[in-house]
Amino acid sequence: MRKITSNFVVMGFVIFFCSFTGFAAVGDSWQSGKQFHSPVAGSPIVDSSNPMPGNTWQYGYRMAQGHNDGKWKHMNAGPFIPFAGPEAGELGPAISGDAGSGPDLNRWWVPFPPPEGRQHVGSIVYAEGAVQSGPENYQAGQVHLVTDDSAPINGIPTLLWSAPQNGAYTFAVKLAHCLNDSAESVRDPFYHILVNGICLEEGRLTNYGEQAERRYDNLTLKEKDTLEVCASTGGVVFPLTILAVEVTVEQVPAEQAGPLEARIAEIRALNSRGQESFPAEFAGHPYAAAMKKMMAWNEANLGPDALALPISLFCGGKELFRSSYLSYALPPELLKDWKAERSWKELDTNRVQKTLVYTNSQNQLEIRLGMIEYRDFPVLEWTVYVKNNGPQDSPMIDNLLGLNLQVDCEPGGDFVLHHNSGSFTGMSAYAPFSTPIEKGICRTFGAYHGRPSDTDMPYFNLELAQNSGFIFAIGWPGQWKTELMRAGDNTLMLRAGQQLTHFVLRPGEEVRSPLTVLLFWDQTDWIEAQNIWRRWMFAHNFPQPGGKPLQPMLTGQMGFCMDWMYRATEQNQKEGIDRYQQLGIKLDGWWMDTGWYTDNWLPHPERFPNGIQPVSDYCHERGIKTILWFEAERVSTKDSWVYKTHPEWCLSATTTDQMLYNLGDPQACQWLTDHIAAILQKQGVDIYRSDFNMDPLDHWRQNEAMDRQGMVENQWVQGYLAFWDGLITKVPGLLIDACASGGRRNDLESMRRGVPFWKCDYAIEPVGMQCQTYGLAMWIPYYGNSGGQMDPYVFRSNMFPAVTKGAWEDRSPGHDIRQDQDYSQLLKMFDQWRQIAPDFLGDYYPLTDFSLSTENVWIGWQFHTPQSGQGFVQAFRRPGEQSADTITVKLRGLDPQMSYRVTDVDNPQAAVTVSGAELLQKGMAVKLEKTPAAALIRYKAVK
């Protein structure tokens, strides 16, 4: 969107009714000059600084009736009688005479108090089915003219051009929103572009200074055929200018044009909005303010009238859509060789899918943007696809970015980025940061060596003001990058995509950009915005195996996996399951990790002569799911079965002896999908544990030619997603555990197919587990890690939505669950986890500052389920006696009108009832006399 400023001078009203004489020739052009539609009686005003060559232009009014069929029936509303004298500048021309009557022309109105002694009667036009005025009530394709009782509209101001002779013509139409951006000026001009009364296109300009450019090539017209631009003003505030229109017409060689009717039908089909309108009301929506903000952004940047898409792409050295360096809209002439098509369909009640396709007429290169607009959350998402449909290699594709835009904040606002570190083997994994974006500073984030959530998480919350901003996420299980550059006080450039793209496409090849998601938030704070994100993740992203939402899980195993699974047998696995049942521990899953397999992922024949299925059947009889570990994408050595059988399916790198299975090879991807799916089905496995203990970037980069940089990665990522999709399709009810050295592949595309049961390889140590929950819960609402420690401080630090790896007190190889031991404390801890586990899936609120300090600090948070009015608080006093023994935390998300029963699980007899208002405003005191210690406090709304 660009801002424009002009000084407009209200001039007298002039209409040209001259006839054209002489003959036009190819190359002749006619320019209208700027025409300003003023809401003072709707008068068109001509900008005299841009004189009009030729005499084929008419300025006037049209009364229009008609509906969404594209046909307009025009009627003169009477003779044009401009005012004379001083009133002309104030009132402009008036329409007098009988405007007729009928269903659409049946009202008279005195538009505003006329000067004393003057009578001014005009007509108000309603299109059938019109809604009330105001920008939020426009319905594209339905409303031709909307007004209200304060609107002095006398018909629709029009700019009309008549063809001087038979021929082929190209039209360029420029429109600009010139209504002042004062507080009172809140209306949106609505425009219509017609040929011979047939509506080619219609739309609105929502914001002051917004512009639109439309081009219609090679229309065959007969003499006196017309091109007309009509300006509806909606509810009008006066006396300010509302819409500027400028039209240029050029005669082109006749052989370039086709039949008018076919061309008009094609243009209407390309530009048709159909029911692609935006909802008129958000009054009852839980995110009303954010939905309005999202819809306005959507229409301006991705709607039919958008000047440029919020993406970046170089094709053959030419930059398309938007500058990748300054993020401003590029001239539409760059797309003159591209044919555009737009379509939409409803996926379900809450999602509308919209597709915009550009096809190059010279080389058949196709650029497709697939976008989903959500109606239950203020969320937009899109992915860009580029495909070569031609017989030759494509032009060079460079700098393909799925997100590229300029972000503005209000004067006095600021840019603060809330983000998190990724997963690595350390206590600071997932640590949260709030980083101001300073002027002239470029902030860069990205993946590390090809794993998307190693080093940086690909999720960001950009705060623009105290109560406004948006979340953006990059879904790419590969090497992504994000750059934020503050160019001015109130302007920031934001770009994100695959880190390296410089390649030609072979015939039939297709690449894609990372998935881009925007979640808008308004009239709240950034923490509450994170909960909107969490709700959206559960509603539309996380897998639902068997059609059921994810539930908390407690999974067990024998003992330390790196020891036990290498000597696991059918018999001792059954004994371990029995032992949990004897102890009274109800398991949701049985975890079998690395060590059960041969190098082609078949069960070890000596230890599992009957395969894994007997263990799976044993679990299923007891209501337990089986989890089985795989690492199918890593080829460890040249002695492996895969390399010996299909070396062409393996990507090597000079930096390691390990090889990467090439999922970018369609044949290799299909074989692996079929092979692993068959194993899962035959062995009765419910959860496919997908590990990935290698960095793939060198394997991608070292296998790419200079004119194919980024291609191996792009094809591999597409194959990886197809592999997981294939497993889910072939194995009904399958759930995937997305591990990758513990949480290093937690991008959104992966999270739509799996969840991280093992969030980090840095596990158990309590301070690190507290820090990881504090940060990760903001973005990934469902995750797991090790549990089962009998010390309450350690156990509560390891409470997650999924407590995995069962009950073992230490990592010593000799320990296993079958050994006799006092498990009473452990049983108590598991029972407490069961009580609070459902609320892990609710909203999340940090209650203290984040700290990596291992001594003398408190850290705590709250999980809250709005639907049930219940939740819990966890607070940890880390070792050291210097911290206070009591802190007060203010809860969030409660109903101030309700009362809550508050229970310390360690002292349930001292439960109290407290008003929601007090817990919100004064807070809750938490006391821990000794260190280290952990408090667990539950609450529930009571009548």
C-alpha positions, 0 to 999 in steps of 0.5 A: 500500500502506498500513501499519496498526498495531493492538494485538490481544488474544487472546480466547476462541473464540466461535461464534454458532449463533443463528437469525435471526427477523423480516424484513429490509428494504431498507436493512438492513445487517449488519456482522461486526466484525473477525475476526482469524485467528490461526495458534495452532490457526487460532483466529478471534478477534472484536474486541469493540470492534466489536459485531456487529448481527444474529445471522446470523454464524458463525465456525468451521472448514472442511475444504476440498477441491477444485481450480481449478474454483471449487467447494469441498466443505465437510466439518465436521472434527468438533465444536468443543471449545474448550480451557478454563482457561489453555490457551484463551488459549495454544492456542485451540480444537482440532478433535477427532474423525475428520476423515475420510480420502481423498486430501486429508484423510489426515494427522494431526499433532501441531501443536506440543508441547502443554502437559505432560499434554495431548494435541492432535491436529489435521488437516493439509489439502492441496489436490491439487497443492499446492506447498511453503509460503512466499510465493514458492510460492503459485500463485493459483487453484491452492492453497487451503491450503498448509502444511508440517510446522511448521504448526499448521493445523486446517482453514481458519478461516471467517467465514460469513453466511447470508441471513435471507430472499430478497432482493438484497444487496450485500457489502463485504469488507475484509481486512488483513495483520496478521502482524507484520513481524518477521524470522521472520514471512514467510508470506502470508495467502491468502483466498477469498471464496465464495457458496454454496461457489462461489469468487468470488475468491481472492488473497493479501496479500504484505506486512505492513499490506497491505489489500484491499477487494472489493465485490459488488453486487446479488446475488440470494440465497435464504434461508440462502444464504451468503457466506463468507470463508476464510483460508488461512495458508500456512506459519505462524509463530506466535503472531502474528495473520495476517489481519483480515476485516470484512464488511458486507452491505446489502439493496438493491432486488430490481429492481437484481439479476439471477440469482445464477448469472449474476452469480457467473459474471460476477464470477468472469470479471472476477476470474479469474486463470486462469494469471495466476500468478507464477512459483514459482521464480527460483533459476536466473534471472540476475536472481533477486532483481530478479525477485522484487522486480518480481513482488511490486510487480506483484501489489501495484500491478497485480495482481488484488488491487491497491487502486489502479493506479499511474496518475492520472486525473480524470474529470468532476472526480473523481479515480480510482485514485490521488491525483495529488498524494499518490499514495495509493490512493483509495476504491474507491467512486469506481469504483462506476459502473465495470465492470472486466474483466481478461484476459491472453494470452501474447505469446511465451515471455518476455512476458505481456500483461495488460489491465484495462478499466474501462467507465463504465455511465453514459456508456460511457467506457472506461479501458484499461490494457495491461500487459506483464510480462517473464519474462526481465528484471525489467521491467514496462511499461504504457500507459493508453488512454481512449476515448469509446464513448458518443454524447455528449462525455465528461466532462472528462479531466484530469491523465492520468498514466501513472506515479503512485506513492509510492516507499519506501526502507528506513530509512537508505536514500536517493533518488539519481536518475541521469539525463542531459541530452538532445541539443543542439548542444553538447559536454555533450549526454547528460551524466550526473548523479547528483542526490540528491532532498532532503526538501521539494524537487521535481525536475522534468524534461521535453521542450523545445518538444515534442521528447522528448530535447531538454534532458532524456533521458526515462530515469531510474535511481532508486537507493534503497539501495546495491544496490537501485532501479529504472529508469523510462522515459517513451516519448512523442515529445511534451511529457512531464514527470516530477516527483519530490517527497520528502515524508518521510525515506523517502517519495518521490512520483513522477509522469510523463506528458504535460505537459498533459491537459485535454480532453473526448473526442468520440464515438469518440475515444481518447487514450493516455498515454505508455508507462511502463517500470519495470526493477527491480534488486536486489543489484547497483549502479546501473551494472550495472543500466544493463547490464540495461537495455542487454540488455533494449533489444537483446532486446525494443526495437530494431527487427530489420529482416528479422528480424535483430538490429542489427549495427555499420554503416560507411556512406560518402558523397561528402563534406560532405553539406550541400554534396555532396547538392545537386549529387549525381547518379547518376553521381557517387554511383556514382563515390563508391561505386567509390572506397571499393571501390578503397581497400579500405574495405568499406561497409555503407551508402551515405548520401544526405542532404538535397538529392536531392529536390523538395518532394513528396519525389520525386527531382530530375528534372534530377540524377536523371532515372531516380530514386534506384533506379539508385544503390540497385541499384548499392549492392545489387549490392555488398552495400551498403544505401541510406540516404535523407534525408527530413523529411516532418513539416515544411512549410517554406513556404506555397509547398510542394506540401503546403500548396498542395494540402492546407492543411487538413493543415498546423498553423501557429503564430505563432512561426514561418513553418514549419508542421507536417504534421498527422499527427493527421489520419487522412486526412493520416497515411494519405496520407503513409504511402502516399506515402512508402512508395511512394517507398521501395519504388520507389527501393529504399531500405533505411533511411529517414532521418527528420529533424525540424528544428523544435519542434512544441509551439506548433503543437499548443498554438495549435490547441487549444480551451480544453476540448481542451488536449493533444488535438492533441498526443496525436492527433499522437503517435498519428499519428506512431507509426502513420506509422512503423509503416505504413512498416515494414509496407509496406516489408519490411525497412525500418530507420528512422534517428531523427534530429530535429536529431541525437538529439532524438527518442530516446524509447523509443517512437521507439527501438522503430521506429528508431535514431539513426544521427546522435546529435547535431548537435554532431559530430566535435570529440573531447572532445564525442564522448567526453562524448556516448559516456560518457553516451548509452551508458548508455541507447541501446546503438546509435547513430552519428555522423560518422567517418572522420577520419585522426587517431587521437585524433579517430577513436577519439573518433568510434568508435561502433556505427554510424560514419556519413558515411564518410571525410572529413577536414574539412567543406570543401565542395570535398573529396570521397572521389574526390580522391587522398590518403594514406588509409593511416592511415584504412584502419588506423583502419577496420580497428581499428573493425571489430575492436572494433565487435561489442563495442559491443553488449555491456555498458558500464562507465564507468571514470573520472569524467565530465568536460567539461574540455577539458584535463588530464584522463583519461576512459575506459570499457569495453565487454564481451561476456559471451558471448564473454568479450572486450571493449575499453577506451578511454582518452583523455588530453586536451590539456595536460601537467598530467595524469599519463601513467598511470592504472589502471582496474579492469575489470568484468564479467570472470570472476575464474577466467579468464585474459585476453589483453590487447593494446594495438592500438598495440603488439600485440607486447607483449600479456600474459596476466592473470588476471581477478581481477587485472584486477578487483581491481588493475586495468589500467595505461594509459599515454599519454606525450603529449597529446592521445592515445587508447588502445585496448586489447583483451582476450579470455578464454583457456583 
